[in-house]
Every structure is written in structure tokens, then in C-alpha cells.
Amino acid sequence: MKRISFNIKGLFTAGILFAFLGLVSCGDGGNASGGKSDSTASGNNDDNTVVGAGSSFDAPLFSKTFAEYNKITGLRVNYQSVGSGAGISQLTNKTVDFGASDAPMNDKQDSAVLAPVLHIPVTAGAVVLSYNLPEVKDTLQLSPVVLADIFLGNITKWNDPRIVTLNKAAKLPATSIVIAHRSDGSGTSNIFTTYLSKVSDAWSTKVGKGSSVNWPVGLGGKGNEGVAGLIKQTPGAIGYIELAYAIQNNMAYAKMQNKAGNFITPSIASVTAAANITIPADSKVSLTNTDAADGYPISGFSWILIYKEQKYSDRSLDKATKLLKLLSWVIHDGQQFSAALNYAPLSPAAVIIGDAILKSATYDGKPILQ
């Protein structure tokens, strides 16, 4: 995607600085309890501290909800925004109490974990296409085919006729397009590449879908924070990030044409419309390329992942109970904080599924929650 020259060192430094500032602006997204902890699930004897890691998509929401739960109960939650893939790896290694992912675990990950893992839906959100074109005042519109061709490297200039046709009122510059994508294993990437695989045969054949793919072109950033940093620091850049990051950092983002042919602004309402589907008992479902006429097409659920059997390593029943009560609160009372942070609250159907999944968790074979 890079048909321009740039200073890698300067860009990398700026991206890291932006990522740090972004986390601080989210209320210490790396540690929602407000105090840094190096403890792990297997080696930590403090039953009043829960450790989690994973999705950067979820970090702004978790920062708020875990802090609020701490005020109510005193339970500390140390959450590290390291990406969905890393969160699953840490859960597999039993160094955290829970992982968080924007993609369900795949067959390879299931095989590596060697024990049943529960997927509890906690929120739904939009993956948006953010871009750095300060001279363009109109909100850009993108179609599925044009978006795929941009990320395949087939469209390299912002004034390409195919983009111009979709944005006749905008004065698009001849600036080179610079793609920003995730460098780490990412549920956000899974949502985005799953969408592209559904709408573009070329993408499905050449790249495919997954938390990590071989990107045809582009710069890689770690986490939503890192990709947001690359976009903000690179003129002509476009990349995919969670809606909350775009809004919190005052970044432009495009309207996407959905299956019904409508250009949809990513919002709580349009994500809610996309999520208005039947949810299976294991909660593993994709929201991308929705049939809903008013639904945003690049939407997805995010899940907290825990072992179904909570008696492992040196874990106590008290700690397992506190974890399950925390997660129950998150999918019930904790949903009140979603809208203000631009996440779609769980539907009643999703909450019912989440409750059933949580009640299936056991300690020494006995249900933890009644």
C-alpha cells in the first residue's frame, strides 16, 4: 500500500506515543483497577484481584465498567489491552483469569487449550474505516468492492475514479493511499477480514479471513491504539479501528454501503440493528454483512473467555465465584455504560444466552452460580 516514502523510526515513535496517550484518555485502559499489577492468575494468591487480557476493541468499555465494579465491591480487575490473540494465548497458558476476544476461538486454539472454554458475549461494536484527509470536509462513502480493492492495493490514490464516483461532492486529493492494519493477532482484524471475505471473492481467494492474515500492503500497528496512531500520524492513511477510538480521538470515519445498498453511518443504532439476529446457545456468531436495511455491515460481538471448569492451578472457589459474579454484573448492570462509550448494549436475547453460559461454569464439577 506503500507507494510513498516515510520515516519508519519517526512513525513508529509517534504511533507508540499516540497509543499510550489513547490508553490514558480511556481511563487507564491497560489496568482498569487503577493500580499496576504484575500478578498472574496461577501465581497470585490475592482472591480480591482478577487478571484479564486481550481485546483492545473492548479496552475503553472495560476501563469504565471494571472501575465501576471496583467502587461497588472492592474487587480489583487488572486488564491488559494486548489484542485478542494474545489474550487467548494467556488464557491457554493460564496466566490470566479471563481472556477477551472479538473472534470466537478457532479449532487450532481449541485444541491448544485442552479444556472447554466458555464464550460470554459482553458487547457489540462497529469496526470503522478511519482516514486522514484533513482537506476533505465531507464524510466519505465506501462500497464493499471499493474497500476491498483499496486493501488489496488495487486502488492507490484517493482521487481514483471509483472513489470519486461514490463521493461526487467531495474534492478528493491525488494523495497516495497508505493502509494501516493490525500487526498482532486481532479479533478486530477477524471482524474486518470476515466482512471482506463475504463481499469480495478476490479478497477471499487471495487473503481470506482470520485474526492474523498476510496483508497485501500496508503498515502494521499493535492494537486498536497502534492502528489509530498510524492513521492520525500519516497523511493519506486509512485503517480499521473500533468506533470508540475514532470518536475519542476526533478521527474521521466513512459511511459503508450495506447489503441493502444503503450507506450507513456506524453508530449504536446501526450496530444494534445488525445484532438483531438469532444467537446460538454457544453465542458464537458473526454480525458482518448484515441483511438489516439499517444495519452497519462491519459490526461484531466481543466475548469474555473463561474455562468452564474453574478449579485449576491454585484457584480457590472464592476467586472463581468473584470472577463469575463480575461477569454476570458486566452483562447486566454494566451494560448501562455502553452507549456513552459508543458500544451497543447487549440485546435481551444475548443477555439470556450469556446467563445460561455463565451458569454452566463449575468448580470441582458443581455449578458456581445458581
C-alpha positions in Angstrom: 0.0 0.0 0.0 3.0 1.9 0.4 4.0 3.6 -2.7 5.3 6.5 -0.8 8.4 7.0 1.3 8.2 7.7 5.0 10.4 7.7 8.1 9.8 4.4 9.8 11.5 5.4 13.1 9.6 8.6 13.5 6.3 7.0 12.5 6.9 4.1 15.0 7.7 6.5 17.8 4.7 8.7 17.1 2.5 5.6 17.0 3.7 4.4 20.3 3.2 7.8 21.9 -0.3 8.0 20.5 -1.2 4.6 21.7 0.0 5.5 25.2 -2.0 8.7 25.2 -5.0 6.9 23.9 -5.0 4.4 26.7 -4.6 7.2 29.3 -7.5 9.0 27.8 -9.6 5.9 28.2 -9.0 5.9 31.9 -6.0 3.6 32.1 -7.3 1.0 29.6 -4.3 -1.2 30.5 -5.3 -1.5 34.1 -8.9 -0.7 34.9 -8.4 -1.2 38.7 -6.2 1.9 38.8 -3.1 0.2 40.1 -0.5 -1.6 38.2 -0.1 -5.3 38.9 2.3 -7.9 37.6 0.4 -10.8 39.2 -0.9 -13.7 37.2 -3.8 -16.0 37.7 -1.7 -19.0 38.5 0.7 -17.3 40.8 -1.4 -14.8 42.5 -2.9 -15.7 45.9 -4.9 -12.5 46.2 -8.5 -13.6 45.7 -9.6 -9.9 45.5 -7.7 -9.3 42.2 -8.9 -10.7 38.9 -6.5 -10.6 35.9 -7.6 -10.4 32.3 -6.0 -9.7 28.9 -7.0 -9.5 25.3 -9.1 -7.4 23.0 -8.1 -3.7 22.5 -11.6 -3.3 20.9 -13.0 -3.7 24.5 -10.5 -1.7 26.4 -12.4 1.7 26.7 -15.5 -0.1 27.8 -13.7 -2.4 30.3 -11.8 0.5 31.7 -15.1 2.1 32.7 -17.1 -1.0 33.8 -14.3 -2.6 35.8 -13.6 0.7 37.6 -17.3 1.0 38.5 -17.5 -2.6 39.8 -14.4 -1.9 41.9 -16.4 1.0 43.6 -19.3 -1.3 44.4 -17.4 -4.4 45.5 -13.8 -3.5 46.1 -12.7 -6.2 43.6 -9.7 -5.2 41.6 -9.6 -6.0 37.9 -6.2 -5.8 36.1 -7.0 -5.8 32.4 -4.2 -5.6 29.8 -5.2 -4.4 26.3 -2.8 -6.7 24.3 -5.1 -7.9 21.4 -7.5 -10.9 21.1 -4.8 -13.3 20.0 -2.5 -12.6 22.9 -5.5 -12.7 25.3 -6.3 -16.2 24.1 -2.7 -17.3 24.4 -2.5 -16.0 28.0 -5.8 -17.9 28.9 -4.3 -21.0 27.3 -1.2 -20.6 29.4 -3.4 -20.0 32.5 -1.6 -16.7 33.3 -4.9 -14.8 33.4 -8.4 -15.4 34.9 -10.1 -14.5 31.7 -9.3 -13.6 28.1 -11.3 -11.2 25.8 -11.7 -11.6 22.1 -13.6 -10.1 19.2 -13.4 -13.5 17.5 -14.5 -16.9 18.7 -11.7 -19.3 19.3 -10.9 -21.4 16.2 -10.2 -25.1 16.0 -6.5 -24.7 16.4 -6.9 -22.6 19.6 -9.5 -25.0 21.0 -7.0 -27.9 20.5 -4.3 -26.0 22.3 -6.3 -25.1 25.3 -7.1 -28.7 26.2 -10.2 -27.8 28.2 -13.7 -26.4 27.4 -13.7 -22.6 27.2 -16.9 -20.6 27.6 -17.6 -17.6 25.4 -19.7 -14.9 27.2 -20.9 -12.1 24.9 -20.2 -8.7 26.6 -20.8 -6.1 24.0 -21.3 -5.3 20.3 -19.5 -2.6 18.4 -18.5 -1.3 15.0 -15.2 -1.6 13.1 -14.9 1.7 11.2 -12.8 2.8 8.3 -11.0 5.9 9.6 -8.9 8.1 7.3 -6.5 11.0 7.4 -7.6 13.5 4.8 -7.9 16.9 6.6 -8.7 18.7 3.4 -11.8 16.6 2.8 -14.7 18.0 4.8 -17.4 15.7 3.6 -17.8 12.2 5.2 -16.6 9.7 2.7 -18.7 6.9 1.4 -17.2 3.5 0.5 -18.7 0.4 -1.2 -17.7 -3.2 -0.4 -15.9 -3.6 -3.7 -14.0 -0.3 -3.5 -13.0 -1.1 0.1 -11.7 -4.5 -0.8 -9.7 -3.0 -3.8 -8.2 -0.4 -1.5 -6.9 -3.0 1.0 -5.8 -5.3 -1.9 -3.6 -2.5 -3.2 -5.5 -2.2 -6.4 -6.6 1.4 -5.7 -3.6 3.5 -4.7 -4.8 7.2 -5.0 -7.6 9.0 -3.2 -8.8 10.6 -6.4 -9.2 7.2 -8.1 -12.4 7.4 -10.3 -14.0 4.6 -8.3 -13.8 6.6 -5.1 -14.7 9.8 -6.8 -17.9 8.2 -8.2 -19.0 7.3 -4.7 -18.2 10.8 -3.4 -19.2 13.3 -6.1 -19.5 16.3 -3.8 -16.1 15.8 -2.2 -12.8 17.3 -3.6 -10.5 14.3 -3.3 -6.8 14.9 -3.5 -4.3 12.9 -5.5 -2.7 11.8 -2.3 -1.3 8.2 -2.1 -3.4 5.8 0.0 -1.5 4.3 2.9 -3.1 1.3 4.6 -2.9 0.8 8.3 -3.7 -2.6 9.7 -3.1 -4.7 12.8 0.3 -6.3 13.3 -0.9 -8.5 16.2 -3.4 -11.3 16.4 -6.7 -9.4 16.5 -10.4 -10.0 16.8 -10.9 -6.6 15.2 -9.0 -8.0 12.2 -11.1 -11.1 12.2 -14.3 -9.0 12.0 -12.9 -6.9 9.2 -11.4 -9.7 7.1 -14.5 -11.8 7.6 -16.5 -9.0 6.2 -14.2 -8.5 3.2 -14.2 -12.3 2.6 -18.0 -12.2 2.4 -18.2 -9.3 0.0 -15.2 -9.8 -2.2 -14.3 -13.1 -4.0 -10.8 -11.6 -4.8 -10.2 -11.0 -1.1 -11.5 -14.4 0.0 -9.2 -16.1 -2.5 -6.0 -14.0 -2.1 -6.1 -13.1 1.6 -9.0 -14.8 3.4 -10.2 -14.2 6.9 -8.8 -14.6 10.4 -7.3 -12.8 13.4 -3.9 -12.7 11.5 -3.6 -12.7 7.7 -0.9 -11.9 5.2 -1.8 -8.3 4.3 -1.1 -7.5 0.6 0.1 -4.0 1.5 0.2 -1.6 4.5 1.8 -0.6 7.8 1.1 -2.7 10.9 0.2 -1.3 14.3 -0.3 -3.1 17.6 -3.8 -2.9 19.0 -6.6 -0.5 18.0 -4.4 2.1 19.7 -1.5 1.5 17.4 -3.6 1.5 14.2 -5.3 4.7 15.3 -1.9 6.2 15.9 -0.7 5.3 12.5 -3.7 6.8 10.8 -3.5 10.0 12.8 0.2 10.5 12.1 0.1 9.5 8.4 -1.4 11.8 5.7 -3.5 9.8 3.3 -3.8 6.8 5.7 -6.9 4.6 6.0 -7.3 1.8 8.5 -9.9 -0.1 10.5 -10.4 0.6 14.2 -13.2 0.3 16.8 -15.7 3.2 16.7 -14.9 4.4 20.3 -11.2 5.0 19.3 -12.3 7.1 16.3 -14.7 9.2 18.3 -12.5 9.7 21.3 -9.6 10.8 19.1 -11.7 13.0 16.9 -10.9 11.0 13.8 -12.9 10.9 10.5 -14.6 7.7 9.5 -16.5 6.6 6.5 -20.1 5.5 5.8 -20.2 1.9 4.5 -22.7 0.6 1.9 -24.5 -2.4 3.3 -26.1 -5.4 1.5 -29.4 -3.4 1.1 -27.4 -0.7 -0.9 -27.7 1.9 1.9 -24.7 4.0 3.1 -24.7 3.5 6.8 -23.0 5.6 9.5 -21.5 3.4 12.2 -23.4 4.1 15.4 -25.1 2.4 18.4 -28.3 2.2 16.5 -26.9 0.7 13.3 -24.8 -1.9 15.3 -28.0 -2.8 17.3 -29.8 -3.3 14.0 -27.0 -5.6 12.8 -27.1 -7.6 16.1 -30.8 -8.2 15.9 -30.4 -11.9 14.9 -30.9 -15.3 16.5 -28.0 -16.1 18.8 -26.9 -19.7 19.1 -26.5 -21.4 22.5 -22.7 -21.1 22.5 -23.0 -17.4 21.4 -20.5 -17.8 18.5 -22.0 -15.8 15.7 -20.9 -13.2 13.1 -22.7 -9.9 12.6 -20.8 -8.9 9.4 -22.6 -8.1 6.1 -26.0 -7.9 7.9 -29.3 -8.3 6.0 -30.8 -5.4 8.1 -31.5 -2.4 5.8 -30.4 0.0 8.5 -27.6 -2.2 9.9 -23.9 -1.3 9.8 -22.2 -4.1 7.9 -18.9 -4.3 9.8 -20.2 -5.0 13.2 -19.3 -7.7 15.7 -19.8 -9.2 19.1 -17.0 -9.3 21.6 -16.6 -12.1 24.2 -15.0 -12.7 27.6 -13.5 -16.2 27.6 -13.1 -18.4 30.8 -12.6 -22.0 31.5 -15.8 -23.9 32.1 -14.2 -25.8 35.0 -12.8 -23.2 37.3 -10.9 -25.5 39.6 -7.4 -25.5 38.1 -3.9 -24.5 39.2 -4.2 -22.9 42.7 -7.5 -21.2 42.2 -9.9 -21.0 45.1 -13.7 -21.3 45.0 -13.8 -17.7 46.3 -11.9 -16.4 43.4 -13.9 -18.4 40.9 -17.1 -17.1 42.4 -15.9 -13.5 42.3 -15.0 -13.8 38.7 -18.4 -15.2 37.8 -20.2 -12.5 39.7 -18.2 -9.9 38.0 -19.1 -11.2 34.6 -22.7 -11.5 35.5 -22.7 -7.9 36.5 -21.0 -6.9 33.3 -23.7 -8.4 31.1 -26.5 -6.9 33.3 -25.9 -3.7 35.2 -22.6 -3.0 33.4 -24.4 -2.5 30.1 -25.6 0.9 31.3 -22.1 2.3 30.5 -22.0 1.0 26.9 -23.9 3.7 25.0 -21.9 6.6 26.4 -18.7 4.9 25.1 -20.3 4.1 21.7 -20.8 0.4 22.2 -24.1 -1.3 21.6 -25.7 -2.7 24.8 -26.4 -6.4 24.6 -29.9 -7.3 23.4 -32.2 -9.2 25.9 -31.7 -12.3 23.8 -27.9 -12.0 24.2 -28.2 -11.5 27.9 -30.3 -14.6 28.3 -27.7 -16.6 26.3 -24.9 -15.1 28.5 -26.7 -16.0 31.7 -27.1 -19.6 30.6 -23.4 -19.9 29.6 -22.3 -18.4 33.0 -24.5 -20.8 34.9 -22.8 -23.7 33.1 -19.4 -22.8 34.7 -18.4 -25.2 37.5 -15.9 -25.6 40.4 -15.0 -29.2 41.0 -17.9 -30.2 38.8 -20.5 -28.1 40.7 -22.2 -25.0 39.4 -20.8 -21.8 40.7 -23.8 -19.6 40.1 -27.3 -20.7 40.9 
